[in-house]
């Protein structure tokens, strides 16, 4: 069974990355979830094309995820909500 989730510890806390399918159109996507102080869980997603090539790209990107890449994905959440980094 291939890995579908990664949890990274970053300077803003934990970032959970999940490889899944979009609920609306079954396109592959990677969801990045974090929890800024005084807020609930916050997420952002990267959705890929609903093709074999899109699925392969999603898998490659997920497999190569690092803590730094996960942090970069959630930084806009912290900026939008005014949370210090």
KAHU-V65293 format. One record per pair of residues at least 12 apart in sequence whose ideal C-beta (glycine too) atoms are under 10 Angstrom apart, sorted by sequence separation. I is the first residue (numbers start at 1). GAP is how many residues later the second one is. If there is no record, write none. Layout:
# KAHU-V65293
I_GAP / I_GAP
This chain:
# KAHU-V65293
5_12 / 6_12 / 18_12 / 19_12 / 31_12 / 32_12 / 33_12 / 46_12 / 4_13 / 5_13 / 6_13 / 17_13 / 18_13 / 31_13 / 32_13 / 48_13 / 4_14 / 5_14 / 17_14 / 18_14 / 30_14 / 31_14 / 32_14 / 71_14 / 4_15 / 5_15 / 16_15 / 17_15 / 18_15 / 30_15 / 31_15 / 46_15 / 3_16 / 4_16 / 16_16 / 17_16 / 29_16 / 30_16 / 31_16 / 46_16 / 2_17 / 15_17 / 16_17 / 29_17 / 30_17 / 15_18 / 16_18 / 28_18 / 29_18 / 30_18 / 14_19 / 15_19 / 16_19 / 28_19 / 29_19 / 14_20 / 15_20 / 27_20 / 28_20 / 13_21 / 14_21 / 27_21 / 28_21 / 29_21 / 12_22 / 13_22 / 25_22 / 27_22 / 28_22 / 12_23 / 13_23 / 22_23 / 24_23 / 27_23 / 28_23 / 6_24 / 8_24 / 10_24 / 12_24 / 13_24 / 26_24 / 27_24 / 12_25 / 16_25 / 18_25 / 20_25 / 22_25 / 25_25 / 29_25 / 5_26 / 6_26 / 7_26 / 8_26 / 21_26 / 22_26 / 28_26 / 16_27 / 18_27 / 27_27 / 28_27 / 46_27 / 5_28 / 22_28 / 27_28 / 28_28 / 30_28 / 45_28 / 17_29 / 21_29 / 28_29 / 29_29 / 30_29 / 44_29 / 28_30 / 43_30 / 44_30 / 27_31 / 28_31 / 30_31 / 43_31 / 44_31 / 30_32 / 42_32 / 44_32 / 28_33 / 29_33 / 32_33 / 44_33 / 21_34 / 28_34 / 43_34 / 30_35 / 42_35 / 19_36 / 34_36 / 42_36 / 44_36 / 21_37 / 32_37 / 33_37 / 34_37 / 20_38 / 32_38 / 36_38 / 39_38 / 42_38 / 19_39 / 30_39 / 32_39 / 34_39 / 35_39 / 39_39 / 42_39 / 19_40 / 30_40 / 32_40 / 33_40 / 34_40 / 32_41 / 33_41 / 34_41 / 36_41 / 37_41 / 42_41 / 19_42 / 20_42 / 31_42 / 32_42 / 35_42 / 36_42 / 39_42 / 19_43 / 30_43 / 34_43 / 38_43 / 17_44 / 18_44 / 19_44 / 33_44 / 34_44 / 36_44 / 37_44 / 39_44 / 17_45 / 32_45 / 36_45 / 38_45 / 19_46 / 36_46 / 37_46 / 36_47 / 37_47 / 17_48 / 36_48 / 34_49 / 15_50 / 17_50 / 15_52 / 17_52 / 17_53 / 15_54 / 16_54 / 15_55 / 3_56 / 6_56 / 11_56 / 14_56 / 15_56 / 17_56 / 2_57 / 5_57 / 6_57 / 8_57 / 10_57 / 11_57 / 15_57 / 17_57 / 4_58 / 8_58 / 9_58 / 10_58 / 12_58 / 13_58 / 15_58 / 16_58 / 3_59 / 6_59 / 8_59 / 12_59 / 15_59 / 2_60 / 3_60 / 6_60 / 7_60 / 8_60 / 10_60 / 11_60 / 2_61 / 6_61 / 8_61 / 9_61 / 10_61 / 13_61 / 8_62 / 9_62 / 10_62 / 12_62 / 15_62 / 7_63 / 8_63 / 12_63 / 6_64 / 10_64 / 11_64 / 10_65 / 12_65 / 8_66 / 12_66 / 12_71 / 12_72 / 12_73 / 11_74
